């Protein structure tokens, strides 16, 4: 496997995330794409790509946590 394929998979995940109407699904697909791009960036030593996507992963995790809290709060 070449690292280029991982870049294509990461791109597909990000594009798919933007097609989602459900915000939770959007965040999960975007998180998966960001993690894949982080791995891709590290693998090819593209540090700006790795750093940016690692930070975006943290942003997605934060928003997923807030969405889960809001769901628990409204259910209870």
MIVO-228279 format. One record per atom (N, C-alpha, C): atom name; x, y, z. Coordinates in nm, 3 decimals, m for minus. Atoms other than C-alpha are relative to their C-alpha. Layout:
+------+---------+---------+---------+
! atom !      c1 !      c2 !      c3 !
+------+---------+---------+---------+
!   CA !       X !       Y !       Z !
...
+------+---------+---------+---------+
// end
This chain:
+------+---------+---------+---------+
! atom !      c1 !      c2 !      c3 !
+------+---------+---------+---------+
!    N !   0.085 !  m0.119 !   0.000 !
!   CA !   0.000 !   0.000 !   0.000 !
!    C !   0.089 !   0.124 !   0.000 !
!    N !  m0.072 !  m0.127 !  m0.004 !
!   CA !   0.130 !   0.343 !  m0.082 !
!    C !  m0.080 !   0.096 !   0.087 !
!    N !   0.065 !  m0.096 !  m0.090 !
!   CA !   0.054 !   0.633 !   0.149 !
!    C !  m0.101 !   0.086 !  m0.075 !
!    N !   0.092 !  m0.079 !   0.080 !
!   CA !  m0.123 !   0.806 !  m0.137 !
!    C !  m0.144 !  m0.049 !   0.016 !
!    N !   0.135 !   0.054 !  m0.017 !
!   CA !  m0.420 !   0.572 !  m0.093 !
!    C !  m0.063 !   0.046 !   0.130 !
!    N !   0.052 !  m0.050 !  m0.127 !
!   CA !  m0.455 !   0.678 !   0.269 !
!    C !  m0.048 !   0.145 !  m0.016 !
!    N !   0.042 !  m0.138 !   0.028 !
!   CA !  m0.472 !   1.038 !   0.147 !
!    C !  m0.134 !   0.003 !  m0.074 !
!    N !   0.128 !   0.007 !   0.072 !
!   CA !  m0.752 !   0.944 !  m0.093 !
!    C !  m0.115 !  m0.041 !   0.091 !
!    N !   0.102 !   0.044 !  m0.096 !
!   CA !  m0.945 !   0.763 !   0.181 !
!    C !  m0.036 !   0.115 !   0.093 !
!    N !   0.024 !  m0.114 !  m0.088 !
!   CA !  m0.903 !   1.063 !   0.412 !
!    C !  m0.084 !   0.106 !  m0.072 !
!    N !   0.076 !  m0.098 !   0.078 !
!   CA !  m1.029 !   1.295 !   0.138 !
!    C !  m0.144 !  m0.043 !  m0.019 !
!    N !   0.136 !   0.052 !   0.019 !
!   CA !  m1.330 !   1.072 !   0.071 !
!    C !  m0.081 !   0.013 !   0.128 !
!    N !   0.071 !  m0.013 !  m0.128 !
!   CA !  m1.419 !   1.071 !   0.441 !
!    C !  m0.040 !   0.145 !   0.027 !
!    N !   0.032 !  m0.140 !  m0.021 !
!   CA !  m1.402 !   1.450 !   0.459 !
!    C !  m0.111 !   0.047 !  m0.092 !
!    N !   0.106 !  m0.037 !   0.094 !
!   CA !  m1.614 !   1.494 !   0.147 !
!    C !  m0.133 !  m0.061 !   0.043 !
!    N !   0.121 !   0.067 !  m0.048 !
!   CA !  m1.865 !   1.240 !   0.279 !
!    C !  m0.057 !   0.072 !   0.122 !
!    N !   0.047 !  m0.068 !  m0.121 !
!   CA !  m1.882 !   1.425 !   0.611 !
!    C !  m0.079 !   0.125 !  m0.036 !
!    N !   0.067 !  m0.124 !   0.038 !
!   CA !  m1.984 !   1.745 !   0.435 !
!    C !  m0.133 !  m0.024 !  m0.070 !
!    N !   0.128 !   0.034 !   0.062 !
!   CA !  m2.271 !   1.563 !   0.264 !
!    C !  m0.104 !  m0.040 !   0.104 !
!    N !   0.091 !   0.044 !  m0.106 !
!   CA !  m2.427 !   1.466 !   0.599 !
!    C !  m0.091 !   0.114 !   0.046 !
!    N !   0.092 !  m0.100 !  m0.056 !
!   CA !  m2.736 !   1.647 !   0.722 !
!    C !  m0.007 !  m0.013 !   0.153 !
!    N !  m0.004 !   0.024 !  m0.145 !
!   CA !  m2.705 !   1.494 !   1.072 !
!    C !   0.136 !   0.045 !   0.052 !
!    N !  m0.124 !  m0.059 !  m0.050 !
!   CA !  m2.446 !   1.694 !   1.266 !
!    C !   0.087 !  m0.104 !   0.070 !
!    N !  m0.080 !   0.102 !  m0.069 !
!   CA !  m2.338 !   1.395 !   1.476 !
!    C !   0.073 !  m0.087 !  m0.102 !
!    N !  m0.065 !   0.079 !   0.105 !
!   CA !  m2.270 !   1.185 !   1.165 !
!    C !   0.108 !   0.081 !  m0.069 !
!    N !  m0.100 !  m0.087 !   0.062 !
!   CA !  m2.092 !   1.480 !   1.008 !
!    C !   0.127 !   0.002 !   0.084 !
!    N !  m0.117 !  m0.007 !  m0.089 !
!   CA !  m1.862 !   1.509 !   1.312 !
!    C !   0.077 !  m0.132 !   0.002 !
!    N !  m0.069 !   0.129 !  m0.003 !
!   CA !  m1.787 !   1.133 !   1.319 !
!    C !   0.078 !  m0.026 !  m0.128 !
!    N !  m0.070 !   0.020 !   0.126 !
!   CA !  m1.702 !   1.114 !   0.949 !
!    C !   0.116 !   0.097 !  m0.013 !
!    N !  m0.106 !  m0.098 !   0.007 !
!   CA !  m1.501 !   1.434 !   0.973 !
!    C !   0.115 !  m0.039 !   0.092 !
!    N !  m0.103 !   0.046 !  m0.092 !
!   CA !  m1.315 !   1.298 !   1.275 !
!    C !   0.080 !  m0.114 !  m0.063 !
!    N !  m0.070 !   0.111 !   0.065 !
!   CA !  m1.232 !   0.978 !   1.086 !
!    C !   0.091 !   0.052 !  m0.111 !
!    N !  m0.082 !  m0.058 !   0.105 !
!   CA !  m1.107 !   1.183 !   0.791 !
!    C !   0.120 !   0.074 !   0.056 !
!    N !  m0.111 !  m0.074 !  m0.062 !
!   CA !  m0.896 !   1.406 !   1.016 !
!    C !   0.105 !  m0.095 !   0.059 !
!    N !  m0.095 !   0.098 !  m0.053 !
!   CA !  m0.742 !   1.105 !   1.189 !
!    C !   0.080 !  m0.064 !  m0.114 !
!    N !  m0.069 !   0.059 !   0.116 !
!   CA !  m0.664 !   0.949 !   0.851 !
!    C !   0.100 !   0.099 !  m0.059 !
!    N !  m0.092 !  m0.101 !   0.053 !
!   CA !  m0.511 !   1.276 !   0.729 !
!    C !   0.117 !   0.025 !   0.094 !
!    N !  m0.110 !  m0.013 !  m0.095 !
!   CA !  m0.307 !   1.303 !   1.048 !
!    C !   0.101 !  m0.112 !  m0.022 !
!    N !  m0.089 !   0.114 !   0.026 !
!   CA !  m0.166 !   0.955 !   0.988 !
!    C !   0.072 !   0.017 !  m0.133 !
!    N !  m0.060 !  m0.025 !   0.132 !
!   CA !  m0.105 !   1.042 !   0.623 !
!    C !   0.110 !   0.105 !   0.009 !
!    N !  m0.098 !  m0.106 !  m0.014 !
!   CA !   0.074 !   1.363 !   0.715 !
!    C !   0.125 !  m0.046 !   0.072 !
!    N !  m0.115 !   0.055 !  m0.072 !
!   CA !   0.296 !   1.183 !   0.964 !
!    C !   0.079 !  m0.095 !  m0.091 !
!    N !  m0.067 !   0.100 !   0.085 !
!   CA !   0.369 !   0.903 !   0.715 !
!    C !   0.086 !   0.063 !  m0.108 !
!    N !  m0.078 !  m0.063 !   0.107 !
!   CA !   0.488 !   1.142 !   0.446 !
!    C !   0.080 !   0.121 !   0.050 !
!    N !  m0.073 !  m0.111 !  m0.064 !
!   CA !   0.643 !   1.391 !   0.693 !
!    C !  m0.050 !   0.137 !  m0.047 !
!    N !   0.064 !  m0.127 !   0.034 !
!   CA !   0.399 !   1.666 !   0.592 !
!    C !  m0.057 !   0.056 !   0.131 !
!    N !   0.036 !  m0.040 !  m0.135 !
!   CA !   0.390 !   1.825 !   0.935 !
!    C !  m0.114 !   0.101 !   0.006 !
!    N !   0.117 !  m0.088 !  m0.006 !
!   CA !   0.146 !   2.108 !   0.855 !
!    C !  m0.131 !  m0.076 !  m0.018 !
!    N !   0.120 !   0.083 !   0.021 !
!   CA !  m0.105 !   1.850 !   0.729 !
!    C !  m0.030 !  m0.079 !   0.127 !
!    N !   0.019 !   0.080 !  m0.121 !
!   CA !  m0.053 !   1.631 !   1.036 !
!    C !  m0.048 !   0.086 !   0.116 !
!    N !   0.036 !  m0.087 !  m0.112 !
!   CA !  m0.074 !   1.918 !   1.285 !
!    C !  m0.140 !   0.058 !  m0.016 !
!    N !   0.133 !  m0.058 !   0.023 !
!   CA !  m0.377 !   2.084 !   1.129 !
!    C !  m0.110 !  m0.103 !   0.024 !
!    N !   0.104 !   0.102 !  m0.014 !
!   CA !  m0.573 !   1.761 !   1.113 !
!    C !  m0.006 !  m0.057 !   0.141 !
!    N !   0.003 !   0.042 !  m0.141 !
!   CA !  m0.470 !   1.657 !   1.464 !
!    C !  m0.081 !   0.102 !   0.082 !
!    N !   0.077 !  m0.103 !  m0.070 !
!   CA !  m0.605 !   1.990 !   1.591 !
!    C !  m0.149 !  m0.006 !  m0.036 !
!    N !   0.141 !   0.014 !   0.041 !
!   CA !  m0.924 !   1.947 !   1.387 !
!    C !  m0.064 !  m0.123 !   0.062 !
!    N !   0.052 !   0.118 !  m0.069 !
!   CA !  m0.963 !   1.601 !   1.542 !
!    C !  m0.043 !   0.036 !   0.141 !
!    N !   0.034 !  m0.045 !  m0.135 !
!   CA !  m0.959 !   1.762 !   1.886 !
!    C !  m0.128 !   0.084 !  m0.003 !
!    N !   0.121 !  m0.082 !   0.013 !
!   CA !  m1.222 !   2.014 !   1.770 !
!    C !  m0.122 !  m0.090 !  m0.020 !
!    N !   0.111 !   0.093 !   0.022 !
!   CA !  m1.443 !   1.730 !   1.642 !
!    C !  m0.036 !  m0.076 !   0.128 !
!    N !   0.025 !   0.072 !  m0.126 !
!   CA !  m1.404 !   1.536 !   1.969 !
!    C !  m0.071 !   0.091 !   0.099 !
!    N !   0.064 !  m0.097 !  m0.090 !
!   CA !  m1.495 !   1.849 !   2.166 !
!    C !  m0.149 !   0.016 !  m0.035 !
!    N !   0.140 !  m0.019 !   0.041 !
!   CA !  m1.812 !   1.904 !   1.961 !
!    C !  m0.083 !  m0.127 !   0.017 !
!    N !   0.073 !   0.125 !  m0.024 !
!   CA !  m1.909 !   1.536 !   1.978 !
!    C !  m0.032 !  m0.015 !   0.149 !
!    N !   0.024 !   0.005 !  m0.145 !
!   CA !  m1.871 !   1.554 !   2.357 !
!    C !  m0.113 !   0.095 !   0.039 !
!    N !   0.105 !  m0.097 !  m0.030 !
!   CA !  m2.088 !   1.867 !   2.373 !
!    C !  m0.136 !  m0.048 !  m0.051 !
!    N !   0.126 !   0.052 !   0.055 !
!   CA !  m2.353 !   1.707 !   2.150 !
!    C !  m0.053 !  m0.114 !   0.087 !
!    N !   0.042 !   0.111 !  m0.086 !
!   CA !  m2.358 !   1.395 !   2.371 !
!    C !  m0.052 !   0.053 !   0.133 !
!    N !   0.048 !  m0.062 !  m0.125 !
!   CA !  m2.393 !   1.611 !   2.684 !
!    C !  m0.138 !   0.060 !  m0.017 !
!    N !   0.129 !  m0.063 !   0.026 !
!   CA !  m2.680 !   1.805 !   2.530 !
!    C !  m0.110 !  m0.106 !  m0.015 !
!    N !   0.098 !   0.108 !   0.017 !
!   CA !  m2.854 !   1.480 !   2.435 !
!    C !  m0.035 !  m0.061 !   0.137 !
!    N !   0.026 !   0.055 !  m0.135 !
!   CA !  m2.813 !   1.342 !   2.790 !
!    C !  m0.082 !   0.098 !   0.083 !
!    N !   0.070 !  m0.103 !  m0.077 !
!   CA !  m2.935 !   1.670 !   2.939 !
!    C !  m0.147 !   0.009 !  m0.040 !
!    N !   0.138 !  m0.010 !   0.047 !
!   CA !  m3.247 !   1.681 !   2.723 !
!    C !  m0.080 !  m0.128 !   0.030 !
!    N !   0.069 !   0.126 !  m0.028 !
!   CA !  m3.325 !   1.313 !   2.791 !
!    C !  m0.028 !  m0.016 !   0.149 !
!    N !   0.012 !   0.024 !  m0.143 !
!   CA !  m3.288 !   1.337 !   3.167 !
!    C !  m0.065 !   0.112 !   0.068 !
+------+---------+---------+---------+
// end
